[in-house]
Amino acid sequence: MPETMERRFFQLDIDVYVPGRWYFKTPVQLDGQPLENPWVFTRGAPIPDPGTLRIPLSRPGIPLDFTSAGVGLTPVLNARTAEVFRTLAPNDV
């Protein structure tokens, strides 16, 4: 029987106590139209490329490496943090 890799899951939580941090609204299409299903980003499953999206600010402030946006708590990462995930889990990002 072939050995399988142990599956590991991680939960990333936002730090809402960062003074002056920014907050986002729900992501929208570039033309400002709402997404058909903003929850799709939180399922932990591959999705078709949605194209470039906009994420309006709910409250301007200090940019964070990781935060969430909108009703679905869509994960939002800066480019540097996203690259870590692309490097460590290229088939999962």
Secondary structure by P-SEA (a helix, b strand, c coil): cccccbbbbbbbbbcccccbbbbbcccccccccccccccccccccccccccbbbbbbcccccccccccccccccccccaaaaaaaaaaccccc
